[in-house]
């Protein structure tokens, strides 16, 4: 029996160019049957992932047809947008994060729940960034009580502010990482893309699949750690590049074609 292959791929900076465009060859490949089990692994919520893929002309009138690792592993879904498990930030840690927010007036804080996103401490840059990444945020005061939040995004165009917030969370029971140079993300302690991917594959009956992980940000490194093959695009962060087995230039043919060529050269697609 052949060993199944799971291709877990990040969206922003990897599959998506400028947060809303997909290389034409990648778009074509996504409309065809694939020789692997494809998983989208992203820091986005379901709402945001759907919106940005619709902007790129994909899946406008159907649920996303692939399994999903969303909110950096806090929410995992089967194909068809069927929620499999949710790992929100514990209420005690959430309260301590809320207490930190007033210390950072130059940042906006976007809380992601299953039903949408909510802004705390709104800034012009925060609103712009939320729209850029496909969110339609509401004020935090409108969040349903008790729903829990899978991820908190600290948004600022001041790097020193993000560094200070990251430092301030070091002693909290949370996990943090930079996804872009304007975003620092926080999830439940131990919850990251690697955790979410392993949890999803266990539930899908694929615990022994070969994993190909593809991403460009620091938040993709935990996914690389559980992969048999880790791939970063040439635009990836220094940390992601350092942990990748291969670097791919996505400009000529997108990201999927060179990945499949690499897998074919390794004879993984023949086993």
Backbone as CSV, one residue per row, in Angstrom:
resi,resn,N_x,N_y,N_z,CA_x,CA_y,CA_z,C_x,C_y,C_z
1,UNK,0.850,-1.192,0.000,0.000,0.000,0.000,0.883,1.239,0.000
2,UNK,0.563,2.212,-0.846,1.357,3.430,-0.931,1.133,4.288,0.312
3,UNK,2.157,5.065,0.654,2.061,5.966,1.795,1.388,7.261,1.364
4,UNK,0.298,7.661,1.992,-0.358,8.908,1.590,0.543,10.105,1.868
5,UNK,0.402,11.124,1.038,1.175,12.350,1.184,0.220,13.492,1.499
6,UNK,0.551,14.234,2.535,-0.221,15.418,2.914,0.625,16.645,2.592
7,UNK,0.066,17.542,1.809,0.719,18.816,1.501,0.024,19.899,2.305
8,UNK,0.691,20.379,3.340,0.132,21.419,4.207,0.779,22.745,3.825
9,UNK,-0.030,23.669,3.313,0.524,24.884,2.728,-0.094,26.143,3.343
10,UNK,0.775,27.066,3.679,0.368,28.366,4.194,-0.268,29.190,3.072
11,UNK,-1.055,30.175,3.457,-1.674,31.048,2.455,-0.843,32.311,2.217
12,UNK,-0.866,33.258,3.149,-0.230,34.560,2.919,1.276,34.437,2.773
13,UNK,1.788,34.990,1.686,3.220,34.964,1.441,3.708,33.670,0.837
14,UNK,2.838,32.671,0.745,3.232,31.371,0.196,2.386,31.043,-1.030
15,UNK,1.117,30.695,-0.804,0.216,30.480,-1.940,-0.314,31.807,-2.465
16,UNK,-0.614,32.723,-1.533,-1.169,34.021,-1.918,-0.060,35.051,-2.106
17,UNK,-0.168,35.819,-3.152,0.743,36.917,-3.428,-0.002,38.214,-3.138
18,UNK,0.581,39.070,-2.315,-0.069,40.335,-1.955,-1.452,40.118,-1.343
19,UNK,-1.595,39.035,-0.597,-2.801,38.721,0.183,-4.064,38.480,-0.629
20,UNK,-4.020,38.583,-1.933,-5.267,38.386,-2.675,-5.067,37.782,-4.055
21,UNK,-3.851,37.580,-4.479,-3.611,37.015,-5.795,-2.972,35.641,-5.678
22,UNK,-3.332,34.758,-6.595,-2.731,33.436,-6.691,-2.142,33.305,-8.087
23,UNK,-0.943,32.763,-8.172,-0.310,32.572,-9.473,-1.260,31.770,-10.371
24,UNK,-1.381,32.127,-11.638,-2.322,31.418,-12.525,-2.108,29.911,-12.558
25,UNK,-0.861,29.448,-12.502,-0.622,28.005,-12.526,-1.103,27.345,-11.238
26,UNK,-0.975,28.059,-10.110,-1.486,27.522,-8.850,-3.008,27.470,-8.871
27,UNK,-3.637,28.517,-9.385,-5.097,28.542,-9.461,-5.610,27.394,-10.331
28,UNK,-4.917,27.143,-11.435,-5.308,26.046,-12.312,-5.150,24.704,-11.604
29,UNK,-4.047,24.527,-10.888,-3.802,23.262,-10.183,-4.869,23.009,-9.128
30,UNK,-5.326,24.068,-8.454,-6.321,23.915,-7.395,-7.695,23.554,-7.935
31,UNK,-7.894,23.707,-9.220,-9.169,23.343,-9.835,-9.148,21.911,-10.370
32,UNK,-8.010,21.235,-10.240,-7.867,19.874,-10.762,-7.674,18.888,-9.607
33,UNK,-7.899,17.593,-9.861,-7.571,16.587,-8.834,-6.073,16.621,-8.526
34,UNK,-5.727,16.521,-7.258,-4.327,16.603,-6.851,-3.817,15.227,-6.425
35,UNK,-2.518,14.969,-6.584,-1.958,13.663,-6.199,-1.633,13.567,-4.713
36,UNK,-2.075,14.549,-3.930,-1.803,14.588,-2.493,-3.080,15.025,-1.773
37,UNK,-3.090,14.858,-0.462,-4.135,15.458,0.357,-3.685,16.868,0.707
38,UNK,-4.383,17.855,0.211,-4.009,19.245,0.431,-4.675,19.780,1.689
39,UNK,-3.893,20.458,2.515,-4.391,21.117,3.714,-3.959,22.573,3.659
40,UNK,-4.895,23.491,3.830,-4.541,24.904,3.988,-4.242,25.142,5.467
41,UNK,-3.052,25.639,5.760,-2.651,25.917,7.138,-2.300,27.397,7.246
42,UNK,-3.087,28.136,7.991,-2.958,29.588,7.989,-3.328,30.178,9.349
43,UNK,-2.870,31.373,9.589,-3.291,32.092,10.773,-4.676,32.690,10.647
44,UNK,-5.242,32.671,9.461,-6.553,33.258,9.226,-7.661,32.447,9.886
45,UNK,-8.776,33.109,10.126,-10.000,32.433,10.540,-10.693,31.889,9.288
46,UNK,-11.744,31.104,9.487,-12.493,30.587,8.344,-13.076,31.727,7.527
47,UNK,-13.664,32.707,8.200,-14.245,33.864,7.512,-13.212,34.553,6.629
48,UNK,-12.027,34.781,7.173,-10.972,35.477,6.449,-10.418,34.626,5.315
49,UNK,-10.206,33.343,5.567,-9.678,32.459,4.522,-10.645,32.377,3.349
50,UNK,-11.938,32.228,3.658,-12.933,32.162,2.583,-12.903,33.444,1.756
51,UNK,-12.867,34.584,2.439,-12.953,35.859,1.727,-11.748,36.069,0.814
52,UNK,-10.559,35.745,1.294,-9.373,36.003,0.492,-9.286,35.041,-0.694
53,UNK,-9.750,33.811,-0.526,-9.750,32.875,-1.646,-10.817,33.249,-2.671
54,UNK,-11.940,33.773,-2.202,-12.960,34.269,-3.128,-12.428,35.452,-3.928
55,UNK,-11.660,36.326,-3.280,-11.052,37.448,-3.995,-10.149,36.953,-5.117
56,UNK,-9.520,35.806,-4.894,-8.622,35.236,-5.896,-9.374,34.415,-6.946
57,UNK,-10.711,34.376,-6.839,-11.517,33.689,-7.846,-11.742,32.222,-7.578
58,UNK,-11.530,31.760,-6.340,-11.672,30.344,-6.018,-12.791,30.112,-5.014
59,UNK,-13.559,29.037,-5.207,-14.519,28.529,-4.225,-15.576,29.558,-3.827
60,UNK,-16.084,30.289,-4.798,-17.046,31.350,-4.494,-18.399,30.811,-4.071
61,UNK,-18.798,29.685,-4.607,-20.146,29.177,-4.338,-20.123,27.803,-3.696
62,UNK,-19.060,27.478,-2.977,-18.956,26.165,-2.350,-18.099,26.263,-1.090
63,UNK,-18.325,25.371,-0.138,-17.429,25.326,1.023,-16.017,24.970,0.566
64,UNK,-15.032,25.398,1.319,-13.652,25.072,0.962,-13.486,23.552,0.957
65,UNK,-12.994,22.987,-0.149,-13.016,21.528,-0.306,-11.825,20.801,0.290
66,UNK,-10.998,21.486,1.071,-9.816,20.864,1.642,-9.881,20.935,3.176
67,UNK,-9.219,20.013,3.870,-9.076,20.163,5.319,-8.320,21.454,5.641
68,UNK,-8.575,21.995,6.830,-8.035,23.303,7.188,-7.422,23.285,8.581
69,UNK,-6.267,23.931,8.695,-5.677,24.256,9.993,-5.696,25.779,10.072
70,UNK,-6.600,26.329,10.896,-6.814,27.768,10.926,-6.408,28.351,12.284
71,UNK,-6.296,29.683,12.319,-5.932,30.395,13.536,-4.671,29.797,14.163
72,UNK,-3.689,29.495,13.297,-2.411,28.911,13.753,-2.601,27.633,14.556
73,UNK,-3.573,26.831,14.167,-3.786,25.544,14.824,-4.886,25.534,15.860
74,UNK,-5.480,26.692,16.166,-6.520,26.737,17.189,-7.843,26.154,16.707
75,UNK,-8.066,26.127,15.392,-9.304,25.577,14.835,-8.943,24.658,13.669
76,UNK,-9.432,23.443,13.709,-9.150,22.496,12.629,-10.467,22.003,12.048
77,UNK,-10.479,21.851,10.724,-11.695,21.521,9.990,-11.452,20.378,9.024
78,UNK,-12.452,19.543,8.863,-12.469,18.585,7.763,-12.826,19.318,6.469
79,UNK,-12.630,18.660,5.338,-13.050,19.223,4.054,-14.534,19.563,4.113
80,UNK,-14.885,20.662,3.462,-16.268,21.109,3.490,-16.575,22.025,4.654
81,UNK,-15.519,22.512,5.336,-15.662,23.463,6.450,-16.389,22.851,7.647
82,UNK,-16.153,21.570,7.897,-16.752,20.887,9.041,-15.786,20.984,10.217
83,UNK,-16.192,21.715,11.260,-15.316,21.910,12.409,-15.034,20.579,13.096
84,UNK,-13.757,20.297,13.300,-13.343,19.061,13.962,-12.977,19.300,15.427
85,UNK,-12.258,20.394,15.698,-11.874,20.692,17.082,-11.468,22.156,17.188
86,UNK,-11.611,22.684,18.400,-11.285,24.086,18.661,-10.523,24.165,19.976
87,UNK,-9.444,24.937,19.976,-8.565,25.036,21.140,-8.377,26.519,21.504
88,UNK,-9.366,27.125,22.155,-9.297,28.559,22.452,-8.299,28.882,23.557
89,UNK,-7.922,30.155,23.616,-7.072,30.648,24.688,-7.844,30.521,26.009
90,UNK,-7.257,29.945,27.053,-7.967,29.833,28.335,-8.385,31.202,28.860
91,UNK,-9.487,31.236,29.582,-10.042,32.508,30.038,-9.072,33.284,30.920
92,UNK,-8.315,32.604,31.763,-7.357,33.297,32.625,-6.284,33.991,31.788
93,UNK,-5.764,33.285,30.770,-4.758,33.891,29.900,-5.368,35.024,29.087
94,UNK,-6.621,34.843,28.643,-7.296,35.908,27.898,-7.419,37.169,28.745
95,UNK,-7.781,37.016,30.011,-7.918,38.172,30.894,-6.589,38.901,31.065
96,UNK,-5.509,38.159,31.158,-4.201,38.780,31.325,-3.765,39.491,30.049
97,UNK,-4.164,38.964,28.905,-3.869,39.645,27.636,-4.660,40.947,27.536
98,UNK,-5.944,40.901,27.908,-6.744,42.125,27.900,-6.097,43.199,28.780
99,UNK,-5.542,42.777,29.906,-4.923,43.730,30.830,-3.685,44.382,30.233
100,UNK,-3.037,43.716,29.281,-1.842,44.277,28.641,-2.185,45.322,27.579
101,UNK,-3.345,45.199,26.980,-3.697,46.011,25.818,-3.520,47.515,26.043
102,UNK,-3.982,48.102,27.160,-3.840,49.556,27.321,-2.395,50.051,27.341
103,UNK,-1.449,49.139,27.539,-0.042,49.532,27.568,0.522,49.780,26.170
104,UNK,-0.267,49.459,25.125,0.228,49.541,23.750,-0.747,50.334,22.879
105,UNK,-0.806,51.665,23.079,-1.771,52.494,22.331,-1.467,52.587,20.838
106,UNK,-0.254,52.222,20.422,0.089,52.272,19.000,-0.191,50.958,18.287
107,UNK,-0.926,50.072,18.927,-1.265,48.783,18.321,-2.768,48.572,18.375
108,UNK,-3.272,47.812,17.422,-4.652,47.331,17.463,-4.605,45.842,17.771
109,UNK,-5.664,45.331,18.388,-5.694,43.935,18.804,-6.932,43.278,18.214
110,UNK,-6.696,42.272,17.387,-7.778,41.587,16.682,-7.940,40.196,17.281
111,UNK,-9.087,39.982,17.929,-9.397,38.695,18.541,-10.188,37.848,17.541
112,UNK,-9.734,36.617,17.302,-10.414,35.736,16.358,-11.213,34.676,17.105
113,UNK,-12.515,34.645,16.825,-13.374,33.578,17.325,-13.853,32.734,16.156
114,UNK,-14.663,31.748,16.454,-15.196,30.910,15.387,-16.189,31.661,14.516
115,UNK,-16.846,32.679,15.096,-17.906,33.371,14.358,-17.437,34.671,13.716
116,UNK,-16.165,35.050,13.892,-15.702,36.296,13.303,-14.566,36.899,14.096
117,UNK,-14.253,38.155,13.803,-13.127,38.845,14.422,-13.613,40.108,15.116
118,UNK,-12.905,40.476,16.195,-13.314,41.594,17.032,-12.097,42.442,17.367
119,UNK,-12.238,43.756,17.187,-11.131,44.671,17.427,-11.205,45.282,18.822
120,UNK,-10.051,45.286,19.467,-9.869,45.987,20.732,-8.780,47.027,20.509
121,UNK,-9.007,48.251,20.972,-8.064,49.355,20.736,-7.872,49.589,19.230
122,UNK,-8.830,50.182,18.611,-8.819,50.417,17.169,-7.827,51.527,16.820
123,UNK,-7.023,51.288,15.792,-6.112,52.290,15.244,-6.328,52.350,13.733
124,UNK,-5.961,53.452,13.075,-6.092,53.511,11.615,-5.350,52.375,10.929
125,UNK,-4.122,52.097,11.386,-3.373,50.993,10.775,-4.065,49.663,11.029
126,UNK,-4.606,49.479,12.231,-5.289,48.239,12.545,-6.495,47.995,11.656
127,UNK,-7.273,49.034,11.422,-8.421,48.901,10.517,-7.977,48.573,9.107
128,UNK,-6.934,49.255,8.655,-6.415,49.010,7.304,-5.898,47.582,7.182
129,UNK,-5.159,47.119,8.191,-4.610,45.767,8.149,-5.708,44.721,8.200
130,UNK,-6.735,44.950,9.009,-7.840,44.001,9.096,-8.521,43.833,7.739
131,UNK,-8.745,44.945,7.042,-9.354,44.871,5.705,-8.415,44.184,4.730
132,UNK,-7.144,44.512,4.831,-6.140,43.920,3.929,-6.137,42.405,4.022
133,UNK,-6.339,41.879,5.226,-6.284,40.437,5.415,-7.657,39.782,5.385
134,UNK,-8.653,40.504,4.894,-9.945,39.890,4.635,-10.862,39.763,5.827
135,UNK,-10.609,40.521,6.898,-11.494,40.488,8.052,-12.556,41.573,7.940
136,UNK,-13.697,41.330,8.561,-14.730,42.345,8.746,-14.946,42.480,10.243
137,UNK,-14.019,43.137,10.928,-14.061,43.118,12.396,-15.186,43.958,12.972
138,UNK,-15.663,43.514,14.117,-16.631,44.255,14.905,-15.977,44.668,16.221
139,UNK,-16.551,45.618,16.939,-15.982,45.987,18.241,-15.993,44.801,19.196
140,UNK,-14.997,44.739,20.043,-14.906,43.630,20.988,-16.145,43.539,21.865
141,UNK,-16.781,44.679,22.132,-17.974,44.682,22.983,-19.116,43.860,22.393
142,UNK,-19.070,43.565,21.094,-20.130,42.798,20.442,-19.865,41.297,20.421
143,UNK,-18.714,40.871,20.954,-18.389,39.447,20.952,-19.323,38.677,21.888
144,UNK,-19.836,37.525,21.459,-20.700,36.724,22.341,-19.922,36.285,23.576
145,UNK,-20.547,36.335,24.707,-19.880,35.913,25.934,-19.683,34.406,25.934
146,UNK,-18.513,33.993,26.378,-18.237,32.566,26.530,-17.833,31.837,25.279
147,UNK,-17.715,32.532,24.132,-17.375,31.808,22.906,-15.918,31.383,22.875
148,UNK,-15.041,32.142,23.516,-13.623,31.839,23.475,-12.988,32.355,22.196
149,UNK,-11.726,32.710,22.295,-10.976,33.188,21.134,-9.802,32.254,20.871
150,UNK,-9.666,31.867,19.617,-8.568,30.972,19.267,-7.243,31.683,19.128
151,UNK,-7.285,32.956,18.709,-6.031,33.659,18.437,-6.214,35.152,18.642
152,UNK,-5.148,35.787,19.099,-5.075,37.239,19.197,-3.981,37.729,18.267
153,UNK,-4.310,38.749,17.453,-3.332,39.366,16.567,-3.038,40.776,17.068
154,UNK,-1.773,41.064,17.307,-1.333,42.416,17.618,-0.852,43.034,16.313
155,UNK,-1.495,44.126,15.897,-1.230,44.753,14.606,-0.606,46.127,14.804
156,UNK,0.567,46.338,14.233,1.210,47.647,14.342,2.267,47.787,13.256
157,UNK,2.400,49.018,12.739,3.472,49.281,11.783,4.708,49.829,12.493
158,UNK,4.755,49.681,13.817,5.927,50.051,14.606,6.566,48.768,15.134
159,UNK,7.660,48.298,14.548,8.261,47.021,14.973,8.599,46.969,16.453
160,UNK,9.013,48.115,16.997,9.387,48.114,18.408,8.180,47.852,19.312
161,UNK,6.990,48.241,18.862,5.773,47.986,19.632,5.482,46.484,19.660
162,UNK,5.610,45.841,18.499,5.362,44.402,18.438,6.379,43.643,19.277
163,UNK,7.639,44.064,19.221,8.671,43.403,20.028,8.368,43.553,21.518
164,UNK,7.918,44.751,21.914,7.606,44.984,23.320,6.413,44.133,23.760
165,UNK,5.392,44.017,22.890,4.241,43.185,23.235,4.658,41.720,23.333
166,UNK,5.479,41.265,22.406,5.960,39.890,22.458,6.689,39.632,23.776
167,UNK,7.510,40.575,24.192,8.233,40.424,25.446,7.275,40.399,26.630
168,UNK,6.238,41.215,26.574,5.282,41.295,27.679,4.476,40.015,27.847
169,UNK,4.383,39.193,26.796,3.602,37.953,26.878,4.451,36.745,27.249
170,UNK,5.748,36.939,27.444,6.646,35.806,27.657,6.283,34.973,28.875
171,UNK,5.759,35.612,29.905,5.440,34.888,31.138,3.981,34.455,31.231
172,UNK,3.241,34.616,30.142,1.850,34.179,30.119,1.760,32.762,29.541
173,UNK,0.714,32.006,29.896,0.553,30.647,29.358,0.001,30.668,27.931
174,UNK,0.759,31.292,27.026,0.365,31.399,25.623,1.590,31.130,24.748
175,UNK,1.327,30.949,23.473,2.392,30.761,22.482,2.311,31.904,21.485
176,UNK,3.449,32.511,21.154,3.446,33.652,20.251,4.433,33.489,19.119
177,UNK,4.153,34.171,18.010,5.072,34.148,16.868,4.739,35.308,15.942
178,UNK,5.717,35.695,15.135,5.506,36.691,14.100,5.087,35.967,12.824
179,UNK,3.980,36.402,12.235,3.594,35.863,10.931,4.078,36.789,9.827
180,UNK,4.016,38.101,10.080,4.561,39.121,9.194,5.238,40.162,10.076
181,UNK,5.942,41.112,9.464,6.645,42.097,10.279,5.702,43.108,10.912
182,UNK,4.410,43.049,10.585,3.426,43.947,11.210,2.433,43.196,12.089
183,UNK,2.651,41.897,12.306,1.709,41.077,13.066,2.448,40.164,14.032
184,UNK,2.069,40.251,15.303,2.501,39.265,16.288,1.251,38.530,16.755
185,UNK,1.297,37.194,16.717,0.114,36.382,16.967,0.267,35.555,18.241
186,UNK,-0.818,35.414,18.971,-0.814,34.679,20.229,-1.917,33.628,20.216
187,UNK,-1.559,32.411,20.609,-2.524,31.322,20.744,-2.345,30.670,22.115
188,UNK,-3.197,29.721,22.397,-3.084,28.917,23.615,-1.700,28.274,23.680
189,UNK,-1.157,28.122,24.878,0.152,27.497,25.028,0.150,26.096,24.409
190,UNK,1.129,25.837,23.565,1.229,24.543,22.898,0.454,24.444,21.604
191,UNK,-0.344,25.449,21.286,-1.140,25.434,20.055,-0.416,26.233,18.977
192,UNK,-0.098,25.576,17.890,0.559,26.189,16.747,0.195,25.379,15.516
193,UNK,0.736,25.745,14.380,0.364,25.032,13.150,0.774,23.570,13.191
194,UNK,1.923,23.271,13.811,2.337,21.877,13.921,1.386,21.074,14.777
195,UNK,0.985,21.640,15.906,0.012,20.972,16.776,-1.298,20.739,16.035
196,UNK,-1.799,21.784,15.371,-3.068,21.675,14.669,-3.022,20.650,13.547
197,UNK,-1.903,20.618,12.819,-1.784,19.667,11.715,-1.758,18.235,12.232
198,UNK,-1.000,17.987,13.286,-0.949,16.633,13.842,-2.321,16.209,14.365
199,UNK,-3.013,17.126,15.050,-4.338,16.806,15.579,-5.320,16.505,14.453
200,UNK,-5.251,17.276,13.392,-6.154,17.070,12.257,-5.889,15.738,11.574
201,UNK,-4.625,15.442,11.317,-4.302,14.200,10.606,-4.681,12.981,11.441
202,UNK,-4.547,13.066,12.758,-4.971,11.962,13.617,-6.463,11.715,13.447
203,UNK,-7.237,12.799,13.397,-8.686,12.671,13.266,-9.111,12.252,11.870
204,UNK,-8.283,12.542,10.873,-8.586,12.133,9.500,-8.113,10.710,9.197
205,UNK,-7.497,10.059,10.173,-6.978,8.712,9.943,-5.710,8.689,9.125
206,UNK,-4.924,9.779,9.214,-3.681,9.874,8.441,-2.478,10.148,9.355
207,UNK,-2.362,9.465,10.482,-1.274,9.785,11.414,0.103,9.418,10.884
208,UNK,0.158,8.518,9.907,1.450,8.075,9.399,1.742,8.587,7.988
209,UNK,0.981,9.551,7.542,1.206,10.108,6.206,2.546,10.844,6.145
210,UNK,3.116,10.889,4.964,4.264,11.758,4.734,3.765,13.195,4.668
211,UNK,4.424,14.065,5.405,3.981,15.456,5.476,4.956,16.352,4.734
212,UNK,4.417,17.115,3.797,5.167,18.174,3.121,4.584,19.485,3.618
213,UNK,5.392,20.287,4.298,4.925,21.553,4.859,5.567,22.703,4.107
214,UNK,4.749,23.689,3.745,5.224,24.815,2.938,4.766,26.107,3.588
215,UNK,5.701,27.021,3.868,5.330,28.285,4.480,6.471,29.280,4.455
216,UNK,6.118,30.523,4.734,7.108,31.597,4.624,7.384,32.332,5.929
217,UNK,6.579,32.087,6.981,6.688,32.901,8.188,7.215,32.129,9.387
218,UNK,7.549,32.873,10.439,8.006,32.232,11.674,6.937,31.307,12.239
219,UNK,5.657,31.635,12.013,4.594,30.787,12.539,4.455,29.468,11.777
220,UNK,5.220,29.299,10.690,5.226,28.029,9.963,6.290,27.069,10.469
221,UNK,7.231,27.569,11.275,8.333,26.726,11.744,7.839,25.532,12.563
222,UNK,6.841,25.672,13.464,6.346,24.478,14.160,5.755,23.440,13.208
223,UNK,5.208,23.873,12.094,4.700,22.936,11.090,5.864,22.226,10.401
224,UNK,6.955,22.965,10.157,8.144,22.344,9.572,8.678,21.235,10.473
225,UNK,8.562,21.447,11.801,9.152,20.506,12.751,8.503,19.131,12.688
226,UNK,7.246,19.058,12.242,6.586,17.752,12.169,6.518,17.234,10.737
227,UNK,7.245,17.865,9.828,7.177,17.506,8.409,8.336,16.603,7.995
228,UNK,8.057,15.731,7.039,9.122,14.951,6.413,9.910,15.793,5.420
229,UNK,9.238,16.809,4.875,9.872,17.702,3.917,9.329,19.104,4.147
230,UNK,10.205,20.054,4.448,9.810,21.437,4.707,10.310,22.317,3.571
231,UNK,9.410,23.125,3.032,9.719,23.955,1.864,9.332,25.396,2.165
232,UNK,10.191,26.322,1.806,9.903,27.750,1.969,10.064,28.441,0.625
233,UNK,9.200,29.417,0.318,9.420,30.231,-0.881,10.603,31.164,-0.643
234,UNK,11.155,31.678,-1.714,12.362,32.503,-1.607,12.134,33.795,-0.841
235,UNK,10.870,34.210,-0.688,10.557,35.431,0.061,10.368,35.175,1.553
236,UNK,10.643,33.971,2.032,10.356,33.591,3.410,11.228,34.350,4.400
237,UNK,10.776,34.360,5.655,11.546,34.985,6.724,12.850,34.216,6.926
238,UNK,13.872,34.864,7.488,15.142,34.163,7.731,14.965,32.897,8.569
239,UNK,14.092,32.951,9.569,13.892,31.778,10.428,13.239,30.637,9.651
240,UNK,12.249,30.946,8.835,11.607,29.905,8.036,12.597,29.306,7.040
241,UNK,13.384,30.136,6.401,14.379,29.641,5.453,15.386,28.727,6.145
242,UNK,15.775,29.106,7.357,16.777,28.318,8.077,16.261,26.925,8.438
243,UNK,14.948,26.772,8.596,14.370,25.488,8.989,13.826,24.691,7.796
244,UNK,13.931,25.230,6.601,13.408,24.537,5.415,14.457,23.618,4.802
245,UNK,13.989,22.521,4.231,14.885,21.632,3.493,15.143,22.147,2.081
246,UNK,14.146,22.843,1.528,14.264,23.360,0.157,13.693,24.775,0.102
247,UNK,14.299,25.600,-0.736,13.803,26.944,-1.022,13.344,26.962,-2.480
248,UNK,12.136,27.485,-2.705,11.554,27.487,-4.050,11.258,28.919,-4.482
249,UNK,11.610,29.240,-5.710,11.232,30.512,-6.311,9.855,30.342,-6.935
250,UNK,8.865,31.028,-6.397,7.493,30.840,-6.880,7.152,31.747,-8.055
251,UNK,8.072,32.607,-8.476,7.759,33.570,-9.532,7.473,32.922,-10.887
252,UNK,8.327,32.000,-11.376,8.072,31.518,-12.746,6.795,30.714,-12.899
253,UNK,6.555,29.758,-11.985,5.447,28.820,-12.175,4.576,28.670,-10.934
254,UNK,4.618,29.630,-10.028,3.863,29.484,-8.801,4.576,28.560,-7.837
255,UNK,3.867,28.124,-6.806,4.488,27.291,-5.774,4.164,25.811,-5.947
256,UNK,2.991,25.468,-6.490,2.578,24.070,-6.542,3.324,23.266,-7.595
257,UNK,3.517,23.824,-8.771,4.218,23.091,-9.828,5.620,22.666,-9.397
258,UNK,6.460,23.571,-8.872,7.780,23.113,-8.430,7.732,22.134,-7.263
259,UNK,6.715,22.234,-6.401,6.589,21.250,-5.319,6.337,19.863,-5.892
260,UNK,5.393,19.762,-6.824,5.090,18.458,-7.409,6.267,17.918,-8.217
261,UNK,7.020,18.806,-8.858,8.229,18.369,-9.573,9.257,17.811,-8.599
262,UNK,9.386,18.459,-7.438,10.315,17.978,-6.419,9.871,16.623,-5.875
263,UNK,8.587,16.469,-5.602,8.082,15.201,-5.091,8.233,14.091,-6.130
264,UNK,8.043,14.441,-7.385,8.206,13.465,-8.452,9.668,13.037,-8.560
265,UNK,10.588,14.007,-8.432,12.014,13.684,-8.482,12.414,12.769,-7.330
266,UNK,11.765,12.924,-6.178,12.029,12.064,-5.029,11.280,10.735,-5.128
267,UNK,10.465,10.591,-6.167,9.638,9.408,-6.387,8.602,9.193,-5.278
268,UNK,8.251,10.266,-4.595,7.218,10.158,-3.576,5.849,9.943,-4.201
269,UNK,5.646,10.483,-5.383,4.331,10.355,-6.020,4.142,9.008,-6.680
270,UNK,5.198,8.176,-6.686,5.113,6.857,-7.302,4.993,5.745,-6.269
271,UNK,5.115,6.114,-4.961,5.138,5.079,-3.937,3.757,4.840,-3.368
